[in-house]
Amino acid sequence: MKGSHIMIVLVIVAWPFYYLYQRQLGAISFLLLAIFFLIISIKEIKKLKEQKKQTSELSSKEKIE
């Protein structure tokens, strides 16, 4: 996920999170933020694993030839 997309999402959800803080429900917004960043990190890890797999396959083909 691009950094600009992450910032746009955070700006959009800032008002509801502020509302939760006003109502003494800040823990809910922290939980939602934690879930959001967990999903982002899982996606990034999957991308890195795919890139690593592709580079290892490419290097193994070069060694065979």
Secondary structure, DSSP 8 states (H G I E B T S, - for coil): --HHHHHHHHHHTHHHHHHHHHTT-HHHHHHHHHHHHHHHHHHHHHHHHHHHHHHHHHHHHHHH-
